[in-house]
Amino acid sequence: MGTQAQDADLPTPEAPLVLAGGESVNLAWSLPPKPKPDTVIIYRTLFGGANFVEVARVGASELRYVDDKVTLGKTYQYRIQIARGANTSAMSEASEITVGGTSRITFLGGANDRALFEIVMFRRGRRISAQFVTKPGDAVGDLAYVEDLDTIEDFRLGPSLQEITLGVAESRENVTNTLIGPDGEMITDLAGRPVKVEFEFPGATHEVAIATLKLADGKTMQLKEGETFKAE
């Protein structure tokens, strides 16, 4: 906040919109029309941090900012503040974003008493992954050595495996046909291109494994083979 004084006439701005863009964060916001500010101040903290640190100041005519001083896999919170001269508004509410994506659990398949999961997460700016065989009643994931970091990492993100069942999945088949006129010639559009129609038909059915997960909040969810759950 520095030595600036808060101005009761400057309304508190709304929380900024934050979007992950590769290894940066894109921020956008809208400002109250009156009284017109001349500066927008952007603050950032790591998720769970108590102190928001100023990272940039931009003119009020700018409605966006790209923060590229962030670390892949870490979660940040952002707030903005508007200023007019030496006076500032109160800070906005915080917006939260994870850089580079969220942790994911993918169910790769299994049998009646075993399930295979792949877990992808971010630690110390690196994307890491590992596969785990899990029995019903056990947590999904475990401790695993990560060669890239030369550390033991905990891949347990909260969910546990409740049960594995078999279900039926139906494949779909797409067929594209070219339209033929009464004269046996292809029908074309104004540009001379053949007119085609696409149809979708049900295909063969097959068995598919279904894993029921119990989440940290006590709720349950199901994943079919190949499906992914965003864990954070």
C-alpha positions in Angstrom: 0.0 0.0 0.0 2.9 2.4 0.5 2.2 5.9 1.8 -1.0 6.3 -0.3 -4.2 7.1 1.5 -7.5 5.4 0.8 -10.1 7.6 -0.9 -13.7 6.9 0.2 -14.9 8.4 -3.2 -13.0 5.7 -5.1 -15.2 2.5 -5.2 -13.7 -0.9 -4.6 -13.1 -2.6 -8.0 -14.4 -6.1 -8.7 -12.0 -9.0 -8.5 -10.0 -9.4 -11.7 -10.6 -12.2 -14.2 -7.6 -14.5 -14.2 -6.7 -17.1 -16.9 -3.7 -19.4 -17.2 -1.7 -18.9 -20.4 1.1 -21.4 -20.6 3.7 -20.2 -18.0 2.0 -16.9 -17.4 -1.2 -15.5 -16.0 -3.5 -13.2 -18.0 -5.5 -10.7 -15.9 -8.4 -8.6 -17.1 -10.8 -6.3 -15.2 -13.5 -3.7 -15.6 -13.4 -0.3 -13.7 -16.2 1.9 -12.3 -16.9 4.8 -14.6 -16.9 7.5 -11.9 -14.9 8.9 -10.4 -12.4 8.0 -13.1 -9.1 6.5 -11.7 -5.8 7.1 -13.4 -3.9 3.9 -12.3 -4.6 0.2 -11.6 -2.3 -1.5 -9.1 -2.0 -5.3 -9.3 -1.2 -7.4 -6.2 -0.2 -11.1 -6.0 0.4 -13.7 -3.3 1.0 -17.5 -3.3 -2.2 -19.4 -2.4 -2.5 -19.4 1.4 -0.2 -16.4 1.8 -1.3 -13.5 4.0 0.6 -10.7 2.3 -0.3 -9.4 -1.2 2.7 -7.8 -2.9 2.5 -5.2 -5.6 3.6 -6.6 -8.9 2.6 -3.9 -11.4 1.0 -0.5 -12.0 -0.7 0.2 -15.3 -2.7 3.1 -16.6 -6.5 3.1 -16.1 -7.0 2.9 -19.9 -5.3 -0.5 -19.8 -7.8 -3.3 -19.0 -5.4 -6.2 -18.9 -2.0 -7.3 -17.8 0.2 -10.4 -18.3 2.1 -11.6 -15.3 5.1 -13.8 -16.5 6.9 -13.7 -13.2 5.2 -16.9 -12.0 6.2 -20.5 -11.5 4.6 -23.4 -13.4 2.3 -25.5 -11.2 2.0 -23.0 -8.3 -1.3 -21.4 -7.3 -1.6 -17.7 -6.9 -4.2 -15.2 -5.8 -4.6 -11.7 -7.3 -6.3 -8.5 -6.2 -6.4 -5.1 -7.8 -6.7 -1.5 -6.5 -7.5 1.7 -8.3 -5.7 5.0 -7.7 -6.3 8.6 -8.4 -3.4 10.8 -7.7 -2.0 9.9 -4.3 -5.3 8.3 -3.2 -6.3 4.7 -3.6 -9.4 2.5 -3.2 -9.7 -0.5 -1.1 -8.4 -3.8 -2.6 -10.7 -6.0 -4.6 -11.6 -9.5 -3.6 -9.1 -12.1 -4.6 -9.1 -14.3 -7.7 -7.2 -17.6 -7.7 -5.4 -19.4 -10.5 -3.0 -22.4 -10.9 -0.2 -21.8 -13.5 0.1 -24.5 -16.1 -2.8 -26.6 -15.1 -4.2 -28.6 -12.3 -3.4 -32.0 -10.8 -5.1 -34.9 -12.6 -6.0 -38.5 -11.8 -6.6 -40.7 -14.9 -8.2 -44.2 -14.5 -6.3 -46.4 -16.9 -8.3 -49.6 -16.3 -8.4 -52.5 -13.9 -10.0 -55.8 -12.8 -12.2 -56.7 -9.9 -9.6 -56.2 -7.2 -7.1 -53.8 -8.8 -7.1 -50.5 -10.6 -4.4 -48.6 -12.4 -4.2 -44.9 -12.1 -1.9 -42.2 -13.5 -1.4 -39.1 -11.4 -0.1 -35.8 -12.9 0.8 -32.9 -10.7 3.1 -29.9 -10.3 5.9 -29.6 -7.8 8.6 -26.9 -7.6 7.8 -25.6 -11.0 7.9 -29.1 -12.7 5.2 -31.3 -14.1 5.6 -34.8 -12.7 3.7 -38.0 -13.1 3.5 -41.6 -11.8 1.3 -44.7 -12.1 -0.1 -46.6 -9.2 -1.9 -49.9 -8.7 -4.7 -49.5 -6.1 -6.9 -51.8 -4.2 -10.4 -50.9 -3.0 -10.2 -49.2 0.3 -6.8 -47.7 -0.4 -5.8 -44.1 -1.2 -5.2 -43.4 -4.9 -1.5 -42.7 -5.2 1.4 -43.1 -2.9 4.9 -41.9 -2.2 7.1 -42.2 -5.3 10.6 -41.2 -6.3 10.8 -38.5 -8.9 14.0 -38.7 -10.8 13.8 -35.2 -12.3 13.6 -33.7 -8.8 15.7 -36.3 -7.1 13.1 -36.4 -4.3 10.3 -38.6 -2.9 7.0 -37.0 -3.6 3.5 -37.7 -2.2 1.1 -38.4 -5.0 -1.9 -38.9 -2.7 -4.3 -36.1 -3.7 -7.2 -37.1 -1.4 -9.4 -39.6 -3.3 -9.5 -43.3 -2.3 -10.8 -46.2 -4.4 -14.1 -47.5 -3.2 -14.9 -50.2 -5.7 -14.3 -51.4 -9.3 -17.3 -52.6 -11.4 -17.9 -53.5 -15.0 -20.2 -51.5 -17.2 -21.1 -51.5 -20.8 -20.0 -48.8 -23.2 -21.2 -48.2 -26.8 -19.0 -47.0 -29.5 -20.2 -44.5 -32.1 -19.5 -44.7 -35.8 -19.6 -41.7 -38.2 -20.4 -42.2 -41.8 -20.2 -39.5 -44.5 -22.1 -39.9 -47.7 -22.1 -37.7 -50.9 -25.5 -36.7 -52.1 -26.5 -38.1 -55.5 -29.2 -36.5 -57.6 -31.9 -38.3 -59.6 -29.6 -38.3 -62.7 -27.0 -40.2 -60.8 -24.6 -37.2 -60.6 -23.2 -35.7 -57.5 -25.0 -32.7 -56.1 -22.7 -29.7 -55.7 -23.0 -26.4 -54.0 -22.5 -23.0 -55.6 -18.8 -23.4 -55.4 -18.9 -26.7 -57.2 -18.0 -28.7 -54.2 -19.8 -32.1 -53.5 -22.6 -31.8 -50.9 -21.9 -34.3 -48.1 -24.1 -35.5 -45.2 -22.7 -37.1 -42.1 -24.6 -39.7 -40.1 -23.8 -41.1 -36.7 -24.6 -44.8 -36.0 -24.3 -46.8 -32.8 -21.4 -49.2 -32.9 -20.5 -52.3 -31.0 -20.8 -52.5 -27.3 -18.0 -53.6 -25.0 -17.3 -54.0 -21.3 -15.6 -51.2 -19.6 -14.1 -50.9 -16.0 -15.6 -48.3 -13.8 -13.8 -47.0 -10.7 -15.8 -45.4 -7.9 -13.7 -42.9 -5.9 -14.5 -41.4 -2.5 -13.3 -37.8 -2.4 -11.9 -36.0 0.6 -15.2 -34.3 1.3 -17.0 -37.6 1.5 -18.7 -37.4 -1.9 -18.3 -40.2 -4.5 -17.7 -40.0 -8.2 -17.1 -42.6 -11.0 -14.5 -42.8 -13.7 -14.7 -45.0 -16.7 -11.5 -46.3 -18.3 -9.6 -43.4 -19.9 -11.5 -40.7 -18.0 -9.7 -38.0 -16.0 -10.6 -36.3 -12.7 -9.1 -32.8 -11.9 -8.0 -33.2 -8.3 -7.1 -29.6 -7.5 
